[in-house]
Amino acid sequence: MTLHDAPDLKSFLNLAELEDAARAQLAPTTLSYYDGGANDELTVQANRGSYARLALLPRVLVDISEIDLTTSLLGTPLKLPIGIAPSALHGLAHPDAECATARAAASLGSVMTLSTLSNSTIEQVGEAAPGSWWFQLYLYRDREVSRALVQRAEAAGASALVLTVDAAYLGRRERLKRLPMVVPDTLALPNIGGAHPHPLDYFVSLLDTTLSWKDLAWLRGLTRLPIILKGILTPEDAVLAAEHGCHVWVSNHGGRQLDTAVTAIEMLPEISAAVNRRCEIYLDGGVTRGTDVLKALALGADAVFLGRAALWGLAVAGEAGVAHTLQLLADELRLAMALCGKTCLAQLGPELVRSP
């Protein structure tokens, strides 16, 4: 099967099978970028392993004939608590790039977060998925460039800004150093000023390494959109985020920044307790099963987001592949809730999960 053939998606029973198929199809240089982590990639492995160490405590003799997955994020109703995290260069996986990912999320009643390092333009994604996307932002040294991106995102219909706060420098990704990513000349990078032979190096040169809490006031002055801080891993920073009027996205950047950092699911209970519902909490990192979603929601997340998993689906079958990825997790979550005796998301709490 070649890269963009249309496979029978029903034959993929879980996200691991979609991942295997994507790995068999993608160029080695693309896999080096999508899949690689920092240093020894211990945190990449830990992101998945952390879920396996958590056990569920099911309740029985409950009427589970109807299971409701609906929720609301930032006041927007959603059909499921599973979204798409920002990830770069979807055009390396499929010609329809981020527009396909955004349409898939919208079709399932979900939300997609558009990366600054996208191949589709902000406006194209706004047209592809009206009202169903957020925009992920890095603050550049040239604040006027960042200002323009924020204004474009708001004008195109983004319903939130996601400021990544854990990547003023990029982590040491040794796999990528051994096998550098190749971006074809035909693949645009509209949010960093056109094509560049070494886009990551150029992108890093744009980043503002002085970024601090005081800069949030500047960002707040640009937009009326909700602001989410992505890359929070401690209760202290989560409290500061809430005090600054922001929402919290618990993430270690997919294990791509600081190797041996804690995992999001490990820190979620402490962060949830510290925030105490003063803001919404999201999570990414290592989610591959509906039971992972269930554990994260029970421990305090309002929603979980998929990074690499969405790219695997996109590579296998474009928009339909991303939709199948989301549908698989939604079906698994619905079944896991039923088997735990829970019929709606509001019933999920920490008593459902036992730690080692």
C-alpha positions in Angstrom: 0.0 0.0 0.0 1.4 3.4 -0.9 1.3 6.5 1.2 -2.1 7.8 0.2 -4.1 4.8 -0.8 -7.5 4.4 0.9 -7.3 1.4 3.2 -10.2 -0.3 4.9 -10.2 1.6 8.1 -12.4 -1.0 9.8 -9.4 -3.3 9.7 -7.6 -1.1 12.2 -8.9 -2.1 15.6 -6.8 0.2 17.7 -4.3 3.1 17.6 -1.3 0.8 17.7 -2.3 -0.8 14.4 -2.7 2.7 12.8 0.7 3.6 14.1 2.3 0.5 12.6 0.7 1.2 9.2 1.9 4.8 9.3 5.4 3.8 10.2 5.5 1.5 7.2 4.5 4.3 4.8 6.2 7.5 6.0 9.6 8.5 4.9 12.4 7.7 7.4 13.2 11.5 7.6 9.6 12.3 8.5 9.5 9.6 11.2 12.7 11.0 12.6 10.9 14.2 13.2 7.4 13.0 14.1 8.5 10.2 16.4 11.8 11.3 18.0 12.2 12.5 21.5 14.9 14.2 23.6 18.2 12.5 24.5 17.5 8.8 25.5 13.8 9.2 24.9 13.0 7.9 28.4 10.2 10.4 28.8 8.6 9.3 25.5 8.5 5.8 26.9 7.3 7.0 30.3 4.4 8.9 28.8 2.8 5.6 27.8 4.0 3.5 30.7 2.5 5.9 33.3 -1.0 5.0 32.2 -0.3 1.2 32.4 0.7 1.7 36.1 -2.7 3.1 37.0 -5.5 0.6 37.7 -9.3 1.2 37.4 -11.8 0.4 40.2 -15.0 -0.5 38.4 -18.5 -0.3 40.1 -21.3 -2.7 39.2 -25.1 -3.0 39.2 -25.5 0.4 37.5 -27.8 1.2 34.7 -25.4 1.7 31.8 -27.8 1.6 28.9 -26.9 5.2 28.0 -23.4 6.6 28.0 -22.9 10.4 27.5 -19.5 11.6 26.3 -20.6 15.2 25.7 -18.7 18.1 27.4 -17.9 21.7 27.0 -14.5 23.4 26.7 -14.3 27.2 27.2 -18.0 27.4 26.7 -18.1 25.5 23.5 -20.1 22.2 23.5 -18.2 19.1 22.2 -19.4 15.6 21.5 -16.3 14.0 23.1 -13.5 15.1 25.5 -10.8 14.2 23.0 -9.1 16.8 20.8 -6.0 17.2 18.6 -2.9 18.7 20.1 -0.7 21.1 18.0 1.9 19.3 16.0 4.0 20.6 13.1 4.1 19.9 9.4 1.1 17.8 8.7 1.9 18.1 5.1 4.7 15.6 5.5 1.9 13.0 6.3 -0.7 13.9 3.8 -1.2 16.5 1.0 -4.3 18.0 2.7 -2.2 18.7 5.8 -3.8 20.5 8.7 -7.0 21.2 6.8 -7.7 17.4 6.8 -7.0 17.1 10.5 -9.2 20.1 11.3 -12.1 18.7 9.3 -11.8 15.3 10.9 -12.0 16.9 14.4 -15.0 19.0 13.5 -16.8 16.0 12.0 -16.6 14.2 15.3 -17.6 17.2 17.4 -14.1 17.7 18.6 -11.5 20.5 18.5 -8.1 20.8 16.7 -5.2 23.0 17.7 -3.3 24.5 14.8 0.4 24.6 15.2 2.4 27.8 14.3 4.6 25.4 12.3 1.7 24.4 10.0 1.7 23.8 6.3 -1.9 25.0 5.9 -2.5 28.7 6.5 -4.5 30.0 9.4 -7.2 31.1 7.0 -7.4 27.8 5.3 -8.0 26.0 8.6 -10.5 28.6 9.6 -12.5 27.8 6.4 -12.1 24.0 6.8 -13.4 23.8 10.4 -15.4 26.9 11.5 -15.6 27.2 15.2 -13.7 24.0 15.9 -10.1 25.0 16.2 -7.6 26.7 18.5 -4.4 28.4 17.5 -1.0 27.5 19.1 1.4 30.3 19.4 5.1 30.8 20.2 6.2 34.3 21.1 8.8 35.5 18.7 11.6 38.0 19.4 9.8 40.3 16.9 6.6 40.8 18.7 4.9 42.4 15.7 5.1 39.1 13.9 3.4 37.4 16.9 0.9 40.2 17.0 0.0 39.6 13.4 -0.4 35.8 13.9 -2.7 36.4 16.9 -4.8 38.9 14.9 -5.0 36.6 11.9 -6.1 33.6 14.1 -8.8 35.7 15.8 -10.0 37.0 12.5 -10.1 33.5 11.0 -12.3 32.2 13.8 -10.0 30.5 16.3 -11.8 30.1 19.6 -8.7 30.1 21.9 -4.9 30.8 21.9 -2.6 28.1 23.1 0.7 29.6 24.2 3.5 27.0 24.3 5.7 27.8 27.4 8.1 24.9 27.5 10.1 25.4 24.3 12.0 28.6 24.3 14.9 26.3 23.3 14.3 23.0 21.5 15.3 19.8 23.3 18.2 17.8 22.1 16.6 15.4 19.7 19.5 13.1 18.8 17.5 10.9 16.4 16.8 14.1 14.4 20.4 15.0 14.4 21.4 11.6 13.0 18.6 11.7 10.4 17.5 15.3 9.7 14.0 16.1 8.6 13.6 16.9 4.9 10.9 19.5 4.0 10.2 19.6 0.3 10.5 23.0 -1.4 6.8 22.6 -2.4 5.7 22.5 1.2 4.9 25.9 2.5 5.6 27.2 6.1 3.3 30.2 6.0 3.6 31.2 9.6 7.4 31.6 9.7 7.8 33.5 6.5 8.0 31.1 3.6 10.4 28.2 2.7 13.7 27.6 4.5 16.3 24.9 3.9 16.6 24.2 7.6 13.2 25.3 9.0 13.7 24.1 12.6 17.0 26.0 13.0 15.4 29.1 11.5 12.3 28.7 13.7 14.5 28.5 16.8 16.2 31.7 15.8 12.8 33.5 16.0 11.9 32.5 19.5 12.0 34.9 22.5 14.0 33.2 25.2 13.2 36.1 27.6 9.5 35.0 27.8 8.2 35.2 31.3 4.9 35.6 33.3 5.0 39.4 32.8 4.6 38.9 29.0 1.1 37.5 29.5 -0.3 41.0 30.0 1.0 42.0 26.6 -0.6 38.9 25.0 -3.9 39.6 26.9 -3.9 43.1 25.5 -3.9 41.7 22.0 -7.0 39.5 22.1 -10.3 38.7 23.7 -9.7 34.9 23.2 -9.1 32.6 26.1 -5.4 31.9 26.7 -4.2 28.4 27.5 -0.6 27.8 28.7 0.7 24.5 27.2 3.7 22.9 28.9 2.7 23.1 32.6 4.1 20.3 34.8 4.0 21.6 38.4 1.3 22.7 40.8 3.1 26.0 41.4 3.1 27.0 37.7 -0.5 25.8 37.4 -1.6 28.1 40.2 0.3 31.0 38.6 -1.4 30.3 35.3 -4.8 30.5 37.0 -3.8 33.7 38.8 -2.9 35.2 35.4 -6.3 34.3 34.0 -5.1 31.5 31.9 -6.1 27.8 31.5 -3.7 25.0 32.0 -2.4 22.4 29.5 -0.4 19.7 31.3 2.3 18.4 28.9 6.0 17.5 28.6 5.9 18.2 24.9 5.6 14.5 24.0 9.0 13.8 25.6 10.7 16.0 23.1 12.1 18.7 25.4 13.5 17.7 28.8 14.3 14.0 29.0 13.5 12.3 32.3 10.9 15.0 33.1 7.7 13.9 34.9 4.8 12.8 32.8 1.5 14.7 32.5 -0.6 12.0 34.0 1.7 11.6 37.0 1.4 15.3 37.9 -2.3 15.7 37.0 -3.7 14.9 40.5 -1.5 17.5 42.2 -2.1 20.1 39.5 -5.9 19.5 39.7 -5.9 19.9 43.4 -3.8 23.0 43.4 -6.0 24.7 40.7 -9.2 23.7 42.4 -11.4 24.4 39.4 -10.2 28.0 38.9 -9.5 27.2 35.3 -9.9 24.3 32.8 -7.2 21.6 32.6 -6.1 19.7 29.5 -3.5 17.0 29.0 -1.5 15.3 26.3 1.2 12.7 26.2 1.0 8.9 25.7 -2.7 8.6 25.2 -3.4 5.5 23.0 -6.5 3.9 24.6 -9.9 4.9 25.8 -8.9 3.7 29.3 -6.1 6.3 29.2 -8.6 9.0 28.5 -10.8 7.7 31.3 -8.0 7.8 33.8 -7.0 11.4 32.8 -10.6 12.6 33.1 -11.0 10.9 36.4 -7.8 12.5 37.8 -8.9 16.0 36.9 -8.5 16.8 33.2 -11.4 18.4 31.3 -10.1 16.9 28.0 -7.2 15.0 26.6 -5.4 15.8 23.3 -3.6 13.6 20.8 -0.3 14.5 19.2 1.5 11.7 17.3 -1.6 9.5 17.2 -3.4 12.0 15.0 -0.4 12.1 12.6 -0.5 8.4 12.3 -4.1 8.4 11.3 -3.5 11.3 8.9 -0.7 9.4 7.2 -2.7 6.3 6.8 -5.9 7.8 5.3 -6.0 11.6 5.6 -9.1 13.1 7.1 -10.8 9.7 7.4 -7.8 8.3 9.2 -7.8 11.1 11.8 -11.6 10.7 12.2 -11.1 6.9 12.7 -8.5 7.6 15.3 -10.8 9.8 17.3 -13.7 7.4 16.8 -11.7 4.5 18.1 -10.8 6.3 21.3 -14.4 7.6 21.7 -15.8 4.0 21.4 -13.1 2.7 23.8 -13.9 5.4 26.3 -17.6 4.8 26.1 -17.1 1.0 26.8 -14.6 1.7 29.6 -17.1 4.1 31.3 -19.8 1.5 31.0 -17.7 -1.2 32.5 -16.8 1.1 35.4 -20.4 1.9 36.1 -20.2 5.5 34.9 -22.7 7.1 32.5 -21.4 10.6 32.1 -18.2 12.6 32.4 -19.4 14.4 35.6 -19.4 11.1 37.4 -15.6 10.5 36.8 -13.5 11.2 39.9 -10.2 10.1 41.5 -11.9 7.3 43.4 -12.0 5.5 40.1 -8.2 5.2 39.8 -5.7 3.4 42.0 -2.0 4.3 41.9 0.8 1.9 42.5 
